[in-house]
Amino acid sequence: MPIRHIGLALLVVVIWGFNFVVIKLSVDALPPLLAAALRFLFAAFPLVFFVKPPKAPWPIVVGFGLSFGFALYAFLNLSIAWGMSAGLSSLVLQVQAFFTMGLAFLLLGERPSRFQIMGAAVAFGGIAVIATERLGATSLLPLGMTLLAALAWGLANVLTKKAGKINALSFTVWGALAAPLPLLALSLLVEGPPTVLAALRGFSWQDAGLIAFLAYPATLLGGAIWSWLLGRHKASVVAPFTLLVPITGMLSGYLVLGEVITPIEIAGAGLVILGLVITLLRGRPSELAVRLD
C-alpha cells in the first residue's frame, strides 16, 4: 500500500474518531434518528445537482446508501442516545473490520492471509482489553445496536469494493441520497411527529454546525477517501485502518466531553496498533516494506 494512501487512511481515522464526539453532541441536541436523516440530507444536497451519477449498478449504489447511511447511523445514533459513550462507541464499532473480512470472503472470495488473521486477532484482543474496562456501565441493548451498526458498515465496505474503481465522491453523494427518506420515516415512526416538528422549529445555528460537520468532513470527505481506497486495495487491507479510530475517538471524548482514558485502555490501544501493523505485513519479503510510489 503506497505511503500516500496510508496517509489518506490516517486522515480518515482522525476525522471519524472526532465524528463520535459530534454525534454525541448532535443526539443530545436533536432526536437521534432525525439527526441522522439531516446528516445525509446535507450530504446529498446540493452536491447531487452538480455531481454526475457514479458508473456503478444502481442496486449497489442504493445498497451502499441503505447500509452505510440508513442502517449504520440509525443503529449508531440510537445506541449513543441510549447510553453508549462516544469513546466506547468508536471502539465497539470497529468490529466492522472483522465483519468486512468475513463478508469479503463470503461474497467476494477474498481470502485473508495468515498475517491479516493474526493481526485481526491481536487487534481484537486490544478491543477486548479496552471493552472490559468500560462495558460494566453499559447496558446490553445499546451495545447490541452498536454491533448491528458494525455489521451494516461491513456490508457497506463490501458493496463499495464490489462497485470497483469509480468516482468516490459521486458514489458517496448518490449513495447518501438513499438514506434521508427512510431515516425520516423511521424518525416519525419511533420519535413521533410532535418531537420531530419541535426539533425542526428549534433548529439553531449550533445544530446546523454539528450536522454540517457530520455531513461534509465526516461523511463526504471521509467517505469519498474511504471509497477511493477500497476501489484500489483489498477490503481486508483497508478495513483494519479503522481499528485506529477508537484511539482518536477516545482521545476526542476525553478532550471534549471529559470521558476518562485509563491505563488499561491505553494498553488496549497499543494492542490495536500492533494488530494493524501485523495486518499490514502481508507475508512475502517484497510486501513487508511500505511502498513509497
Summary of the structure (lengths in Angstrom):
residues: 293
radius of gyration: 18.3
end to end distance: 8.8
largest distance: 62.2
contacts: 1082
relative contact order: 0.22
helix: 81%
strand: 1%
